[in-house]
Amino acid sequence: MKEKIKILIADDHQIVLTGLKFMLSKEKDIEVVGEAENGSEAIEIAKERNPHLALLDIDMPVVNGLKAAKEIKELVPNVKIVFLTALDDFYWVERAVKMAAEGYLVKDVNRAEIGLAIKKIINGERVYSEAILQYLEKGQMEKEQIPIKTISFTKRELDVLNLLAAGKSYSEIADILYISPRTAEAHCYNLKKKTGLAKTAQLIKFAVHKMENI
């Protein structure tokens, strides 16, 4: 009997995890061997269960999907990495491509599409959602626009940005800097105001960009 494709799925929304597991359970040659709600859990499950493919969200707490993917690849060198995410801006696509992810799908894919994508990837192909593929074919890789004005940060704010860039959660930032989680969250709120960014995911992207260019 042919071995089933062992899949690890990770998403911080339980309803998405449940939906993915249900969708994939309909595929007779696919088996979900682990479910994680953050990147740290995904890493541990990958180490224990040696999946053929890890289907990861990017914007997850504790450890984000990009960092989790890198560590999973180190633990399970032959694993295929596929990002399934609502983050369809091309800053993230570029980073996923640079780290040699085998697939990048946005969350509007249906069961048939995701099942076919998994099988293609297992057979050595790379699969990207149509809109992303068209963008890549045009060679127009662009990062989402981030603030370009000169912004002055305090040392503590730079510490927080550095930890955000490293994929740390509010609670981890609090532990590392010996402050309360509420204070860590307050620093992030102030950083959003200072940079003009509305969402934590945007602030993390800004932090990564800044730390790469220091």
C-alpha positions in Angstrom: 0.0 0.0 0.0 1.3 3.4 -0.9 2.4 5.6 2.0 0.1 8.5 2.7 1.5 12.0 2.5 2.0 13.1 6.1 1.0 16.8 6.7 1.6 19.2 9.5 -0.8 22.1 9.6 -0.3 25.3 11.6 -2.6 28.3 12.0 -3.5 30.4 15.0 -7.2 30.4 14.3 -8.8 27.2 15.5 -11.6 27.4 13.0 -9.1 27.5 10.2 -7.3 24.5 11.6 -10.5 22.6 11.9 -11.5 23.5 8.4 -8.1 22.5 6.9 -8.1 19.1 8.8 -11.7 18.4 7.5 -10.8 19.4 3.9 -7.6 17.3 3.9 -9.3 14.3 5.5 -11.3 13.9 2.3 -8.1 13.2 0.4 -7.5 9.5 0.6 -3.7 9.7 0.2 -3.2 12.5 2.7 -2.9 12.2 6.5 -2.8 15.1 8.9 -0.2 14.0 11.6 -0.2 17.2 13.6 -2.0 20.5 14.3 -0.3 23.6 15.8 -1.6 27.0 16.8 1.7 28.8 16.7 5.1 28.4 15.2 6.8 27.0 18.3 4.2 24.1 18.5 4.8 23.5 14.8 8.5 23.1 15.3 8.0 20.6 18.1 5.5 18.5 16.2 7.7 18.5 13.1 10.6 17.2 15.3 8.4 14.4 16.7 6.4 13.3 13.6 8.7 13.9 10.7 6.0 15.2 8.2 6.5 15.2 4.4 5.0 18.6 4.2 4.3 21.5 6.6 1.4 23.8 5.7 2.0 27.0 7.7 0.3 30.3 8.2 2.8 33.2 8.4 1.3 35.6 10.9 1.3 33.4 14.0 2.1 34.1 17.7 5.2 33.0 19.6 7.2 32.2 16.5 6.0 33.3 13.1 5.6 31.0 10.1 8.8 32.1 8.3 11.0 31.5 11.3 9.2 28.2 12.1 9.7 27.1 8.5 13.5 27.7 8.7 13.8 25.7 11.9 11.6 22.9 10.6 13.8 22.6 7.5 16.8 22.3 9.7 15.1 19.5 11.8 13.5 17.7 8.8 15.7 18.5 5.8 13.4 16.8 3.2 10.2 18.4 4.4 8.3 20.6 1.9 7.2 24.0 3.1 4.0 25.6 1.9 2.6 28.9 3.2 -1.2 29.1 3.3 -2.0 32.6 4.4 -4.3 35.6 4.1 -1.1 37.7 3.8 -1.1 38.2 0.0 1.2 41.3 -0.1 4.4 40.7 -1.8 6.8 41.6 1.0 5.9 38.2 2.4 6.0 36.4 -0.9 9.5 37.7 -1.6 10.7 36.4 1.8 9.0 33.0 1.2 10.6 32.7 -2.2 14.1 33.7 -0.9 13.9 30.9 1.7 13.0 28.4 -1.1 9.5 27.6 0.1 7.9 25.0 -2.2 4.5 26.8 -2.2 2.6 30.0 -1.4 -1.2 29.8 -1.4 -3.7 32.4 -0.3 -6.6 31.3 1.8 -9.2 31.5 -1.0 -8.1 28.1 -2.4 -10.7 25.3 -2.4 -10.3 21.7 -1.3 -9.5 20.4 -4.8 -6.9 23.2 -5.4 -5.1 22.6 -2.1 -5.1 18.8 -2.6 -3.7 19.1 -6.1 -1.1 21.6 -4.9 0.1 19.3 -2.2 0.5 16.4 -4.6 2.4 18.5 -7.1 4.7 19.8 -4.4 5.4 16.3 -3.1 6.3 15.3 -6.7 8.9 18.1 -6.8 7.0 21.0 -8.3 6.6 24.5 -6.8 3.1 25.9 -6.6 1.9 29.4 -6.1 -1.6 30.9 -6.2 -2.4 32.3 -9.6 -2.2 36.0 -8.6 1.2 35.5 -7.0 2.4 33.4 -10.0 1.5 36.2 -12.4 3.3 38.7 -10.3 6.4 36.6 -10.1 6.4 36.0 -13.9 6.4 39.7 -14.5 9.5 40.0 -12.3 7.9 42.8 -10.2 8.8 41.6 -6.7 8.0 44.6 -4.4 7.9 45.1 -0.7 4.9 46.7 0.8 5.6 50.4 1.3 6.9 51.2 4.7 7.6 54.6 6.3 10.6 56.2 4.7 10.7 59.4 6.8 13.5 59.6 9.4 12.1 58.3 12.8 13.9 58.7 16.1 13.6 55.7 18.4 14.6 55.3 22.1 16.9 52.5 23.0 14.1 50.6 24.6 12.0 51.0 21.4 14.9 49.7 19.3 15.1 46.7 21.7 11.4 46.0 21.1 11.8 46.3 17.3 14.8 44.0 17.4 12.8 41.4 19.3 9.7 41.8 17.0 12.0 41.2 14.0 13.2 38.0 15.7 9.6 36.8 15.9 9.1 37.2 19.6 5.7 37.6 21.1 4.6 40.3 23.6 5.1 37.8 26.5 8.6 36.8 25.3 9.6 40.5 24.8 8.4 41.1 28.4 10.5 38.3 29.8 13.6 39.2 27.9 13.4 42.9 28.8 12.2 42.3 32.4 9.0 44.3 31.9 5.3 43.3 32.1 3.5 42.0 29.0 1.2 45.1 29.3 4.3 47.4 29.1 5.6 45.4 26.1 2.2 45.9 24.4 2.3 49.6 25.3 5.7 49.9 23.6 4.3 48.3 20.5 1.3 50.6 20.6 3.6 53.6 20.8 5.7 52.3 17.9 2.6 51.9 15.7 1.7 55.5 16.4 5.3 56.7 15.8 5.6 54.8 12.5 2.0 55.4 11.4 1.3 51.7 11.0 -2.1 50.3 12.1 -1.4 46.5 12.5 1.0 44.4 14.4 1.9 42.5 11.2 2.9 45.7 9.5 5.0 46.7 12.5 6.8 43.4 12.4 7.6 43.9 8.7 8.9 47.4 9.5 11.0 45.9 12.3 12.5 43.2 10.1 13.3 45.8 7.3 14.9 48.2 9.8 17.0 45.5 11.4 18.2 44.2 8.0 19.3 47.7 7.1 21.1 48.8 10.3 
